[in-house]
Amino acid sequence: MGENEPRAASAAQPDKKMAYHKVNADQRAQGHSPYLDNDELQATALDLEWDMEKELEEPGFDHFRLDSSAQQHLGNSQSPDLDLEPIQPSSSPKGRFQRLQEDPDYISHYTRQAPKSNRCSFFRILKVFCTALILFIFGIVIGYYARKKCPSPPTSQEPNNPQIYHKILKEIKAENIKQIYRDLLEFSREDDAELAMKILGQWRSQGLEDVRLVNYSVLLDLPGPSSNTVTLQSSGECFYPSGQRCSRDPKTLDSQDLLYSYAAYSAKGTLEAELVDVQYGTMDDLIRIQAVTNVTKKIALLKLGQSPLLYKLSLLEDAGFGGALVYTDPCDLPKTAELADKAFMVSLNSGGDPSTPGYASIDGSYRQNRLNLTTLLVQPISALLARKLVSLPEDTAQKERCTPLQLPAAGKKTISLNIQSVTTYRTISNVIGYLKGAVFPDRYVIIGSHHSSLKGYGGQGWASSTAVITALLQALVPELKRGWRPDRTLLFCSWGGTALGNVGSYEWAEDLRSVLQRNAVAYISLHNPVTGNSTLRPVASPSLQQLAAESQRCNCVEKARCAGSNVSSVQIQGDSDYFINHLGVPATQFSYEDIKASENSSFLSEALFPVHATKTEELDPSFSLHETIAKLTGQVTLQIASDPVLPFNALDIALEVQNSLKGDEAGVPQLLAVASRLRDTAELFQSDEMRPANDPEERAPVRVRMLNDVLQGLEKSFLLHQAPPGLYRNILYRLDDRTSQFSVLLEALEHCKRHQSNETVQAALSEVLNSINSAQVYFKAGLDVFETALAGKK
């Protein structure tokens, strides 16, 4: 404290400089430090003093001096507020610095740094302002040219902006589809690969950059050098399948209609046997016939309809028949169809390359020797020939009331059936186009059409199918150029070998099975979109029924032709087969048909008639029906591909299961109980997970991804290990609109009638029970995952 007294006495002395001395950190205590006696340390201290003094003398520190009047005033002031205590030392890594007075009469009156001069501050502010202005102008110029040259990024969509859907669907026009259709019919049909290459080029020209041609070498069953024949032994009359008499005229022998009137993968050879009328070949029909006659090695006269052809042929094979003539009864056909004198072709292939069942036909694959897929000699014939065989006049079907064809009980007919198709390895081609998704590129929404590999058969459905999918692709291009992308990847597929058993789609899916099991989200089918013009027929798996119905209400071009069409889950023809029955992928399909209100009209589409028998432009001259199918398909595709939460309905699956058990004699209590638990779990899943996830404010990306993964696998639990021939492995699909029960249970009950054993019924019940229970466990596991995740978050 003694040091502070002289400082206070000399506070008015101006112009005295401050000096800094380096001292040891212990200098606060009294006594002299021995370290300061060191010559080197003292020299360092002197240098530091010089540097500090020099720094204080530099310009800019002048403002520390006050005018004499102000200093005098401060020096004479006796104000108690003035605190003149010495400044404490500040720490430094090498010691401590303490502020000292060179003159005991000097005192500093400022304890904070004074502001810089106004002039210096002004120029500094001006410099900063000019720099910022130049950078701002420069940024505007760069941004303008960058925006001009680069496409704008996709805008945030919620849910992917429904206005974009409307813009895309608005681009789908009937005249465009018609032009694409006519261009396709001009393609050469000589080679499947050549047709596929032209489709590939067409898609690339529309703007789809990633398009690939995928080829497989497969075993095909093709017509022989001459037509198959049917000969009446009583008269020696020889007929071609169409009903024409056999001829040696070269033009007749080379007719494509005659050559391609056959059953692919039938047994080959000649069979002479008695003809037995089995009508539709149901279990009741066979029981009735076997009660009065021995059917071993005989030839069945069989009508298409009521149930799948492969199932009925399996029953005939088990019964001991040697062959079958297959035809369509004119009474089961729509009145608009003029097909009575037309022969057709069918395929006995359940799917894929018969020589590589269950695995892809890639190089090095083992090839099994499966030239025939049945022991029966099977031949499709026209209704005209069937009428001749049953000895009925040709005008029977033209009466006001149609009389179904039936062989008279009294008359026996023996025929000779000659079949000479040829099995050979050929290359089939698939066209696969990829439009990568912006958010979930590893999730695939597959849109499938087909191009026929048969000369002149299968109608012109392949051209309609390809025209619609190309028009949909064409409508997407303008938005793609503006930077829009779907959230999930779209796959545009044109399959080869469809008419011979969905060969192309099976081989591709078997090749990519492990990827598709994880990544495939949905399959949208465009198999023969217009085969009639009276009724829209929407088909969808239960989880997609609501989406298909909503799309139908919003996108029908001709309201009168699609109002009130119910969406059903029934078996359909085409390349959706593998995705439904082996991958458990939800599927949907829209088509226009002429549906006859008859219990026998189901499965008539298994018959493939010649091109000239079903001309598309006669069914839909304006192509407005094609436009409707394209818009319905486009709406469903866009929503599945871009909605943040997949538009699948879990509760509809549970309701479909319960409806399939109503009125079922085999509906044992265990089945009903597990179906009830499935519904309860599905309702909980729908209310606790689906509804909150559809609210953008409650939607978390990780939670949405988890939810979509659960929704994606909803139908996989309903795949049976094995199903009877022709029946779906996916039990959620019924046989047709007339039946409401599980097809596998119906078949088991039919089997029980003949074999007087309930083992088949018990086995079928067990499989259905385990499928429903597996689905309930799957739903419950999904709920548990969300509860665990929510608890972890809390």
C-alpha positions in Angstrom: 0.0 0.0 0.0 3.0 2.3 0.5 3.6 2.3 -3.2 0.2 3.7 -4.0 0.5 6.9 -2.0 3.1 8.8 -4.2 1.0 7.7 -7.3 -2.1 9.4 -6.0 -0.1 12.6 -5.1 1.2 13.0 -8.6 -1.9 12.1 -10.6 -2.0 15.4 -12.5 1.4 15.0 -14.3 0.8 14.6 -18.1 2.9 13.2 -20.9 4.6 10.5 -18.8 5.2 7.2 -20.5 4.4 3.8 -19.1 7.0 1.1 -19.1 6.7 -2.7 -18.7 9.2 -4.8 -16.8 9.3 -8.6 -16.9 9.2 -10.0 -13.4 8.9 -13.5 -12.0 5.5 -14.8 -11.1 6.6 -14.7 -7.4 7.1 -10.9 -7.5 3.8 -10.4 -5.8 5.6 -11.4 -2.6 8.2 -9.0 -1.2 11.8 -9.8 -1.7 14.1 -9.8 -4.7 14.1 -12.7 -7.1 17.4 -14.3 -7.8 16.4 -15.0 -11.4 16.6 -11.3 -12.2 20.3 -11.2 -11.4 21.0 -13.4 -14.4 22.5 -11.3 -17.2 20.6 -13.1 -20.0 17.2 -12.6 -18.3 18.0 -8.9 -17.6 18.9 -8.4 -21.3 15.7 -10.0 -22.3 13.8 -7.7 -20.0 15.5 -4.6 -21.5 14.6 -5.8 -25.0 11.0 -6.3 -24.0 10.9 -2.8 -22.4 12.2 -1.3 -25.7 9.6 -3.1 -27.8 6.7 -2.1 -25.6 7.8 1.5 -25.5 8.2 1.5 -29.3 4.7 0.0 -29.7 3.1 2.6 -27.5 4.8 5.4 -29.5 3.3 4.3 -32.8 0.5 6.4 -34.4 -2.9 5.4 -33.2 -2.0 5.5 -29.5 -2.1 9.3 -29.4 -5.7 9.2 -28.4 -4.6 7.9 -25.0 -3.5 11.5 -24.1 -6.1 13.9 -22.8 -6.1 17.7 -23.1 -4.6 19.5 -20.1 -7.9 20.9 -18.9 -9.6 17.6 -18.8 -6.6 16.0 -17.0 -6.4 18.9 -14.6 -10.1 18.5 -13.8 -9.6 14.8 -13.2 -6.4 15.4 -11.2 -8.1 17.8 -8.8 -11.2 15.9 -8.4 -11.9 14.3 -5.1 -14.8 12.2 -6.3 -15.1 9.0 -4.3 -16.1 7.1 -7.5 -12.7 7.3 -9.0 -10.9 4.0 -8.3 -7.2 4.3 -8.7 -6.1 0.9 -7.6 -3.2 -0.6 -9.5 -3.8 -3.0 -12.4 -3.2 -6.6 -11.5 -0.6 -8.7 -13.3 -1.8 -10.9 -16.2 -0.6 -14.5 -16.8 1.7 -15.6 -19.5 3.2 -19.0 -20.2 6.8 -17.8 -19.6 6.1 -15.7 -16.5 3.9 -12.7 -15.6 3.8 -9.1 -16.8 2.9 -6.3 -14.4 2.1 -2.8 -15.5 4.4 -0.3 -13.7 4.8 3.6 -13.7 8.1 5.0 -15.0 7.3 8.3 -13.2 5.6 8.0 -9.8 3.6 11.2 -10.6 1.9 9.5 -13.7 -1.5 7.8 -13.5 -3.7 6.4 -16.3 -7.4 7.4 -16.2 -8.6 4.8 -18.8 -9.2 1.2 -18.1 -10.7 0.2 -21.6 -9.5 0.7 -25.1 -10.5 3.9 -26.7 -12.3 3.8 -30.2 -10.2 4.3 -33.3 -10.3 7.5 -35.2 -13.5 8.3 -37.2 -11.6 8.7 -40.4 -10.1 5.2 -40.2 -13.4 3.6 -39.3 -15.1 5.3 -42.3 -12.6 4.0 -44.8 -12.8 0.6 -43.4 -16.6 0.5 -43.6 -16.5 1.8 -47.1 -14.0 -0.9 -48.1 -16.2 -3.7 -46.6 -19.3 -2.3 -48.3 -17.7 -2.1 -51.8 -16.3 -5.7 -51.4 -19.7 -7.0 -50.4 -21.4 -5.2 -53.3 -19.0 -6.6 -55.9 -19.4 -10.1 -54.5 -23.2 -9.8 -54.5 -23.3 -8.7 -58.2 -20.8 -11.4 -59.1 -23.0 -14.0 -57.4 -26.1 -12.9 -59.3 -24.3 -13.2 -62.6 -23.0 -16.7 -61.9 -26.4 -17.8 -60.6 -28.1 -16.5 -63.7 -25.9 -18.5 -66.2 -25.8 -21.6 -64.0 -29.6 -21.7 -63.9 -29.8 -21.1 -67.6 -27.5 -24.0 -68.4 -28.4 -26.6 -65.7 -31.8 -28.2 -65.1 -33.5 -27.1 -61.9 -33.4 -29.8 -59.2 -36.6 -31.6 -58.4 -38.9 -29.7 -56.1 -39.9 -31.1 -52.8 -43.0 -33.1 -53.3 -45.7 -34.0 -50.7 -46.7 -36.5 -51.6 -44.6 -36.1 -54.8 -47.0 -33.4 -55.9 -50.3 -34.8 -57.3 -50.3 -32.0 -59.8 -47.4 -33.8 -61.5 -49.5 -36.9 -61.8 -52.2 -34.9 -63.5 -49.8 -33.4 -65.9 -48.4 -36.8 -66.8 -51.8 -38.4 -67.3 -52.9 -35.5 -69.4 -50.2 -36.3 -71.9 -51.7 -39.8 -72.6 -53.9 -39.4 -75.6 -55.8 -41.9 -77.8 -54.3 -40.6 -81.0 -50.8 -41.2 -79.8 -51.6 -44.8 -78.7 -53.2 -45.4 -82.1 -50.1 -44.2 -84.0 -47.8 -46.3 -81.8 -50.0 -49.3 -82.3 -49.9 -49.0 -86.1 -46.2 -48.5 -86.1 -45.8 -51.7 -84.1 -47.9 -53.7 -86.6 -45.5 -52.7 -89.4 -42.6 -54.5 -87.6 -41.4 -57.7 -89.1 -42.7 -60.7 -87.1 -40.3 -63.2 -88.4 -38.0 -63.2 -85.4 -38.6 -62.5 -81.7 -35.2 -60.9 -81.2 -35.7 -58.5 -84.1 -39.1 -57.4 -82.8 -37.6 -56.9 -79.4 -34.8 -54.8 -80.9 -37.3 -52.5 -82.5 -39.2 -52.0 -79.3 -35.9 -51.2 -77.6 -35.2 -48.6 -80.2 -38.6 -47.1 -79.9 -38.3 -46.8 -76.1 -34.9 -45.1 -76.4 -36.3 -42.7 -79.0 -39.0 -41.8 -76.4 -36.3 -40.7 -73.9 -35.7 -43.8 -71.8 -31.9 -44.0 -71.6 -31.2 -47.2 -69.8 -32.9 -50.0 -71.9 -31.5 -53.5 -72.1 -32.1 -56.6 -74.2 -32.0 -59.8 -72.1 -31.8 -63.1 -74.0 -32.4 -66.7 -72.8 -32.0 -69.9 -74.7 -35.1 -72.0 -73.9 -36.9 -75.2 -74.9 -39.9 -74.3 -77.1 -42.5 -76.6 -78.5 -43.4 -75.4 -82.0 -45.6 -76.7 -84.8 -44.3 -79.5 -87.0 -43.9 -79.3 -90.8 -47.6 -80.1 -91.3 -50.9 -79.6 -89.5 -52.2 -82.0 -86.9 -55.3 -84.0 -88.0 -58.4 -85.7 -86.6 -59.8 -88.6 -88.6 -63.2 -90.3 -88.2 -62.6 -94.0 -88.4 -66.2 -94.8 -89.4 -66.1 -92.7 -92.6 -62.4 -92.2 -93.0 -63.0 -88.4 -93.2 -59.9 -86.4 -92.2 -60.2 -82.9 -90.7 -57.8 -80.2 -89.7 -58.4 -78.6 -86.3 -60.4 -75.8 -87.8 -62.9 -78.2 -89.3 -61.6 -78.1 -92.9 -61.2 -81.3 -94.7 -57.7 -82.5 -95.2 -56.2 -81.4 -98.5 -52.9 -81.8 -100.4 -53.1 -78.2 -101.7 -49.8 -76.5 -100.9 -51.5 -73.3 -99.9 -53.6 -75.2 -97.4 -50.7 -77.2 -96.0 -48.7 -74.1 -95.4 -51.5 -72.2 -93.7 -50.3 -70.6 -90.5 -53.7 -70.9 -88.9 -53.6 -74.7 -89.4 -50.0 -75.1 -88.3 -50.4 -73.1 -85.1 -53.7 -74.8 -84.1 -52.0 -77.0 -81.5 -51.3 -77.5 -77.8 -47.7 -76.6 -76.9 -45.8 -79.3 -74.9 -48.4 -81.9 -75.6 -47.4 -85.6 -76.0 -46.6 -86.4 -79.6 -47.7 -89.3 -81.8 -50.9 -91.0 -83.0 -53.7 -92.4 -80.9 -56.8 -94.3 -82.2 -59.5 -94.5 -79.5 -63.1 -94.0 -78.6 -64.3 -90.4 -78.1 -65.8 -89.8 -74.7 -67.7 -86.5 -74.0 -66.6 -85.2 -70.6 -68.2 -81.8 -70.9 -66.2 -79.4 -68.7 -64.2 -82.2 -67.1 -65.2 -81.4 -63.5 -64.9 -84.0 -60.8 -68.7 -84.6 -61.0 -68.4 -85.2 -64.8 -65.7 -87.7 -64.4 -67.5 -89.6 -61.6 -70.6 -89.8 -63.7 -68.7 -91.1 -66.8 -66.5 -93.6 -64.9 -69.6 -95.1 -63.4 -70.8 -96.3 -66.8 -67.6 -96.8 -68.9 -63.9 -97.6 -68.8 -62.0 -94.5 -69.9 -58.5 -96.0 -70.0 -56.6 -94.8 -73.1 -59.7 -93.1 -74.5 -59.9 -89.6 -76.0 -61.9 -87.0 -74.0 -64.0 -84.3 -75.7 -63.4 -81.4 -73.4 -64.9 -77.9 -73.2 -62.8 -74.9 -72.0 -64.2 -73.0 -69.1 -65.2 -73.2 -65.4 -61.6 -74.1 -64.2 -58.1 -73.9 -65.5 -57.2 -76.2 -68.4 -54.1 -77.6 -66.7 -56.2 -78.7 -63.7 -58.8 -80.5 -65.9 -56.1 -82.2 -67.9 -54.5 -83.5 -64.7 -57.8 -85.0 -63.7 -58.1 -86.7 -67.1 -54.6 -88.0 -66.8 -55.3 -89.4 -63.3 -58.4 -91.0 -64.6 -56.4 -92.9 -67.3 -57.4 -91.0 -70.5 -54.9 -91.1 -73.4 -55.9 -87.9 -75.2 -58.2 -84.9 -75.3 -59.8 -82.7 -77.9 -60.4 -79.2 -76.5 -62.9 -76.7 -77.8 -65.0 -73.7 -76.7 -68.8 -74.1 -76.7 -70.4 -71.3 -78.7 -73.0 -70.9 -76.0 -70.2 -69.8 -73.6 -68.8 -67.1 -75.9 -70.2 -63.5 -76.1 -72.7 -63.0 -78.9 -70.2 -60.5 -80.5 -67.6 -63.2 -80.9 -67.5 -65.0 -84.2 -65.1 -67.7 -83.3 -67.2 -70.9 -83.9 -65.2 -71.8 -87.0 -61.8 -70.8 -85.6 -59.2 -73.2 -84.2 -56.9 -71.9 -81.6 -53.7 -72.8 -79.6 -53.1 -73.4 -76.0 -50.0 -73.9 -73.9 -49.6 -76.7 -71.4 -46.6 -75.1 -69.8 -47.2 -73.8 -66.3 -44.4 -71.3 -66.7 -40.8 -70.8 -67.8 -38.4 -73.1 -69.6 -39.5 -76.7 -69.0 -35.9 -77.9 -69.2 -34.8 -75.7 -66.3 -37.7 -75.8 -63.8 -37.2 -73.4 -60.9 -33.9 -71.9 -62.1 -32.9 -69.6 -64.9 -31.8 -70.8 -68.4 -28.4 -69.3 -68.3 -25.2 -70.6 -69.9 -24.1 -73.7 -68.0 -27.5 -74.6 -66.5 -28.4 -78.3 -66.4 -31.1 -79.1 -69.0 -33.6 -81.7 -68.1 -35.2 -83.9 -70.7 -38.8 -82.7 -70.6 -40.1 -82.8 -74.1 -43.7 -83.4 -73.0 -45.4 -81.9 -70.0 -48.2 -84.4 -70.0 -48.8 -88.0 -71.1 -52.0 -86.9 -72.9 -52.2 -86.2 -76.7 -54.0 -82.8 -76.6 -55.4 -81.0 -79.6 -57.5 -77.8 -79.7 -60.3 -77.9 -82.3 -62.9 -75.4 -83.4 -66.6 -75.5 -82.4 -67.4 -76.3 -86.0 -65.3 -79.6 -85.9 -66.8 -80.4 -82.4 -70.3 -80.1 -83.9 -69.4 -82.5 -86.7 -68.0 -85.0 -84.2 -71.2 -85.0 -82.2 -73.3 -85.1 -85.4 -75.2 -81.9 -84.8 -76.4 -79.5 -87.6 -74.2 -76.4 -88.0 -77.0 -73.9 -87.2 -77.7 -75.1 -83.7 -75.8 -72.2 -82.1 -77.6 -69.7 -84.3 -81.0 -70.2 -82.7 -82.5 -67.7 -80.3 -81.7 -70.1 -77.5 -78.3 -71.6 -77.7 -78.1 -75.4 -77.1 -74.8 -76.6 -75.5 -72.9 -79.2 -77.5 -73.2 -82.7 -76.2 -72.3 -86.1 -77.7 -75.4 -88.4 -78.0 -75.3 -91.2 -75.4 -76.3 -93.8 -78.0 -73.7 -93.1 -80.6 -70.0 -94.2 -80.2 -67.4 -92.6 -82.3 -63.8 -93.7 -82.8 -61.2 -91.2 -84.0 -57.6 -91.2 -84.9 -55.6 -88.2 -83.5 -52.2 -87.3 -85.0 -49.9 -84.8 -83.3 -46.5 -83.9 -84.6 -45.2 -80.7 -82.9 -41.4 -80.3 -82.5 -39.4 -79.3 -79.5 -36.3 -77.2 -80.1 -34.1 -74.7 -78.3 -34.6 -71.1 -79.4 -33.6 -67.6 -78.1 -36.3 -65.4 -76.6 -35.7 -61.8 -75.8 -37.0 -59.5 -73.1 -36.7 -55.7 -73.3 -36.1 -54.1 -69.9 -36.0 -50.3 -69.4 -35.0 -48.7 -66.1 -36.1 -45.3 -64.8 -34.1 -44.9 -61.6 -35.9 -43.6 -58.5 -34.8 -40.4 -56.7 -35.4 -41.5 -53.1 -35.6 -45.3 -53.1 -33.7 -46.5 -56.2 -33.5 -50.0 -54.7 -37.3 -50.5 -54.8 -38.8 -51.6 -58.1 -42.3 -51.0 -59.5 -42.6 -53.2 -62.5 -44.9 -52.5 -65.5 -45.1 -55.5 -67.9 -46.3 -55.9 -71.5 -45.5 -58.6 -74.0 -44.5 -59.2 -77.6 -45.7 -62.5 -79.0 -43.2 -64.9 -80.5 -45.8 -66.9 -82.5 -46.6 -66.2 -86.1 -50.1 -64.8 -86.4 -51.4 -66.2 -83.1 -52.4 -64.5 -79.8 -54.4 -61.9 -81.7 -53.1 -58.3 -81.7 -53.1 -58.1 -78.0 -49.3 -57.8 -78.0 -49.4 -54.6 -80.1 -52.1 -53.1 -77.8 -50.1 -54.0 -74.8 -46.8 -52.5 -76.1 -48.6 -49.4 -77.4 -50.1 -48.6 -74.0 -46.8 -49.1 -72.1 -45.0 -47.0 -74.7 -47.6 -44.2 -74.5 -47.2 -44.2 -70.7 -43.4 -43.9 -71.1 -44.0 -41.1 -73.7 -46.1 -39.1 -71.2 -43.4 -39.3 -68.5 -40.7 -37.8 -70.6 -41.7 -34.1 -70.4 -41.6 -34.2 -66.6 -38.4 -36.1 -66.6 -36.8 -33.3 -68.7 -38.0 -30.8 -66.1 -36.1 -32.7 -63.4 -38.9 -34.8 -61.9 -38.2 -38.4 -60.9 -40.4 -41.0 -59.2 -39.3 -41.9 -55.7 -39.0 -45.6 -56.6 -37.4 -47.1 -59.7 -39.8 -47.9 -62.6 -39.0 -51.0 -64.7 -40.7 -51.1 -68.1 -40.7 -54.7 -69.4 -41.7 -56.2 -72.7 -41.7 -60.0 -72.3 -41.0 -62.6 -75.0 -42.4 -66.1 -75.1 -45.6 -65.2 -73.3 -47.9 -67.4 -75.4 -45.9 -70.5 -74.7 -46.1 -70.3 -71.0 -44.8 -66.8 -69.8 -41.3 -68.1 -70.6 -39.5 -64.7 -70.8 -40.9 -63.3 -67.6 -40.2 -66.5 -65.7 -36.6 -66.8 -66.8 -35.8 -63.2 -66.1 -37.5 -63.4 -62.6 -35.7 -66.6 -61.8 -32.4 -65.1 -62.9 -33.0 -62.1 -60.5 -34.9 -63.9 -57.9 -32.8 -62.9 -54.9 -32.9 -59.3 -55.9 -36.6 -59.2 -56.7 -37.5 -60.9 -53.4 -36.0 -58.0 -51.6 -36.7 -55.1 -54.0 -39.9 -55.8 -56.0 -42.7 -53.6 -54.7 -45.6 -54.2 -57.1 -46.3 -55.6 -60.6 -48.7 -53.7 -63.0 -49.9 -55.9 -65.8 -50.8 -54.8 -69.3 -51.5 -58.2 -70.7 -54.0 -57.8 -73.6 -55.6 -54.6 -72.4 -58.5 -54.6 -74.9 -60.1 -58.0 -75.8 -63.7 -56.6 -75.8 -65.5 -53.3 -75.6 -68.4 -53.8 -73.2 -67.0 -54.0 -69.6 -64.0 -52.7 -67.7 -62.5 -55.5 -65.6 -60.2 -54.4 -62.9 -58.2 -57.1 -61.0 -56.0 -56.4 -58.0 -54.5 -58.2 -55.1 -56.4 -57.4 -51.9 -53.8 -54.9 -50.7 -54.3 -52.9 -53.9 -58.0 -53.1 -54.3 -58.7 -49.6 -52.8 -56.0 -48.0 -54.9 -57.4 -49.6 -58.1 -61.0 -48.5 -57.2 -59.9 -44.9 -56.6 -58.0 -44.8 -59.9 -61.0 -46.1 -61.7 -63.3 -43.4 -60.3 -60.9 -40.7 -61.4 -59.6 -41.8 -64.8 -62.4 -43.4 -66.8 -62.5 -41.7 -70.2 -65.9 -43.3 -71.0 -67.7 -43.4 -67.8 -70.6 -45.5 -69.1 -68.2 -48.4 -69.8 -66.5 -48.5 -66.4 -69.0 -47.3 -63.9 -69.6 -49.6 -61.0 -66.9 -52.1 -62.0 -65.9 -54.1 -58.9 -62.3 -54.7 -58.2 -61.7 -58.4 -57.6 -58.8 -60.7 -56.7 -59.1 -63.6 -59.2 -56.7 -65.6 -61.3 -55.6 -63.8 -64.5 -53.6 -64.8 -67.6 -50.2 -63.4 -68.5 -46.8 -62.6 -67.2 -47.9 -61.5 -63.7 -48.0 -65.2 -62.8 -44.4 -65.5 -61.4 -44.6 -62.3 -59.5 -47.9 -63.2 -57.8 -47.2 -66.9 -57.2 -43.5 -67.1 -56.5 -42.5 -63.7 -55.1 -45.8 -62.7 -53.4 -45.7 -59.3 -55.0 -49.0 -57.3 -55.0 -50.3 -57.0 -58.6 -53.0 -55.2 -60.5 -54.4 -55.2 -64.1 -57.0 -53.3 -66.0 -58.6 -54.6 -69.2 -61.7 -54.3 -71.3 -63.5 -57.5 -72.1 -66.8 -58.9 -73.4 -67.8 -60.9 -70.3 -70.7 -63.3 -70.7 -72.8 -63.7 -67.6 -72.2 -67.5 -67.5 -70.7 -69.8 -65.0 -68.8 -71.5 -67.8 -67.1 -68.4 -69.2 -64.2 -68.4 -66.9 -60.8 -69.3 -68.3 -61.9 -69.0 -71.9 -59.0 -66.6 -72.4 -56.6 -69.5 -72.2 -57.4 -70.0 -75.9 -55.3 -67.9 -78.3 -57.1 -67.3 -81.6 -55.5 -66.1 -84.9 -54.8 -62.4 -85.4 -57.7 -61.9 -87.9 -60.2 -63.3 -85.5 -59.7 -60.5 -83.0 -58.9 -57.2 -84.7 -58.2 -54.5 -82.1 -59.2 -51.5 -84.3 -62.7 -53.0 -84.7 -63.1 -53.3 -81.0 -61.9 -49.8 -80.2 -61.8 -47.6 -83.4 -61.1 -44.4 -81.5 -58.7 -46.0 -79.1 -60.5 -44.3 -76.2 -60.6 -47.6 -74.4 -56.8 -47.9 -74.7 -56.5 -44.3 -73.4 -58.6 -45.3 -70.3 -56.4 -48.4 -69.6 -53.3 -46.3 -70.0 -54.5 -43.6 -67.6 -55.8 -46.1 -65.0 -52.4 -48.0 -65.2 -50.5 -44.7 -65.1 -52.4 -43.4 -62.0 -51.7 -46.6 -60.0 -48.1 -46.8 -61.2 -47.3 -43.2 -60.2 -48.9 -43.5 -56.7 -47.1 -46.7 -55.9 -43.8 -45.3 -57.3 -43.9 -41.9 -55.6 -46.2 -41.9 -52.5 -44.0 -41.7 -49.4 -46.0 -44.5 -47.8 -46.9 -47.4 -50.1 -50.7 -47.2 -50.8 -51.2 -50.8 -49.6 -54.1 -51.8 -47.3 -53.3 -54.4 -44.7 -56.9 -54.6 -43.4 -58.3 -55.5 -46.8 -56.2 -58.6 -46.8 -57.6 -59.7 -43.4 -61.2 -59.0 -44.7 -60.5 -61.0 -47.8 -59.4 -64.0 -45.7 -62.5 -63.8 -43.5 -64.7 -63.6 -46.6 -63.1 -66.7 -48.1 -64.0 -68.7 -45.0 -67.7 -67.6 -45.0 -70.1 -70.5 -45.7 -67.1 -72.9 -45.9 -68.0 -76.4 -44.8 -64.3 -76.9 -44.0 -64.2 -73.6 -41.9 -63.1 -75.3 -38.7 -62.9 -73.3 -35.5 -59.1 -73.1 -35.7 -59.3 -71.4 -39.1 -61.9 -68.9 -38.0 -60.1 -68.1 -34.8 -56.7 -67.4 -36.5 -58.5 -65.3 -39.2 -60.1 -63.2 -36.4 -56.7 -62.6 -34.8 -55.4 -61.6 -38.2 -58.1 -59.0 -38.6 -57.5 -57.6 -35.1 -53.8 -57.3 -35.7 -54.4 -55.7 -39.1 -56.8 -53.2 -37.7 -54.3 -52.2 -35.0 -51.6 -52.0 -37.7 -53.8 -49.8 -39.8 -54.8 -47.4 -37.1 -51.5 -47.2 -35.1 -49.0 -47.2 -38.0 -50.6 -46.4 -41.3 -52.7 -43.4 -40.4 -50.0 -41.5 -38.5 -47.5 -42.2 -41.2 -49.8 -40.6 -43.8 -49.6 -37.3 -41.8 -46.6 -35.3 -43.1 -46.1 -33.7 -39.7 -45.7 -37.0 -38.0 -43.7 -38.7 -40.8 -40.1 -39.6 -40.0 -38.0 -41.0 -42.9 -36.6 -44.0 -40.9 -40.1 -44.9 -39.6 -41.6 -44.6 -43.1 -38.9 -46.9 -44.5 -39.6 -49.5 -41.8 -43.3 -49.2 -42.5 -42.9 -49.6 -46.3 -40.7 -52.7 -45.7 -43.6 -54.3 -43.7 -46.2 -53.3 -46.3 -44.0 -54.7 -49.1 -44.1 -58.2 -47.6 -47.8 -58.4 -46.7 -48.7 -61.1 -49.3 -45.7 -63.3 -49.1 -47.1 -65.3 -46.2 -50.0 -66.5 -48.3 -47.8 -68.6 -50.8 -48.4 -72.3 -50.6 -45.5 -74.6 -51.0 -47.3 -76.4 -53.8 -50.7 -76.1 -55.5 -52.7 -78.3 -57.9 -51.9 -77.7 -61.6 -53.4 -74.5 -62.9 -54.3 -73.1 -59.5 -52.5 -70.2 -57.9 -50.1 -70.8 -55.1 -51.1 -67.4 -53.7 -54.4 -68.3 -51.8 -55.6 -64.7 -51.8 -56.6 -65.1 -55.4 -59.9 -66.9 -56.1 -60.6 -69.0 -59.1 -63.1 -66.6 -60.6 -65.8 -64.1 -59.7 -68.3 -66.9 -58.9 -66.4 -68.4 -56.1 -65.6 -66.8 -52.8 -63.7 -69.7 -51.1 -60.0 -70.5 -51.2 -59.4 -72.4 -54.4 -57.1 -75.0 -52.7 -59.9 -75.9 -50.3 -62.4 -76.2 -53.0 -60.1 -78.5 -55.0 -59.5 -80.6 -51.9 -63.2 -81.0 -51.3 -63.6 -82.1 -55.0 -60.8 -84.6 -54.6 -62.5 -86.0 -51.5 -65.6 -86.8 -53.6 -63.7 -89.2 -55.8 -61.2 -90.8 -53.5 -63.5 -91.0 -50.4 -60.7 -89.8 -48.2 -60.3 -86.6 -46.2 -56.4 -86.6 -46.1 -56.3 -84.1 -48.9 -58.8 -81.9 -47.1 -56.8 -82.0 -43.9 -53.5 -81.2 -45.7 -55.1 -78.3 -47.5 -56.7 -77.0 -44.2 -53.3 -77.2 -42.5 -51.6 -75.2 -45.3 -54.2 -72.5 -45.2 -54.1 -72.4 -41.4 -50.3 -72.0 -41.4 -50.5 -69.3 -44.1 -53.0 -67.2 -42.1 -51.1 -67.7 -38.9 -47.9 -66.7 -40.6 -49.5 -63.5 -41.8 -50.8 -62.7 -38.3 -47.3 -63.2 -36.9 -45.8 -61.0 -39.6 -48.2 -58.2 -38.8 -47.6 -58.6 -35.0 -43.8 -58.6 -35.6 -44.1 -55.3 -37.5 -46.0 -53.7 -34.7 -43.4 -54.9 -32.2 -40.6 -53.4 -34.2 -42.4 -50.0 -34.2 -43.1 -50.2 -30.5 -39.4 -51.0 -29.8 -38.2 -48.2 -32.1 -40.6 -45.7 -30.4 -39.5 -46.8 -26.9 -35.9 -46.4 -27.9 -36.6 -42.9 -29.3 -38.3 -41.9 -26.0 
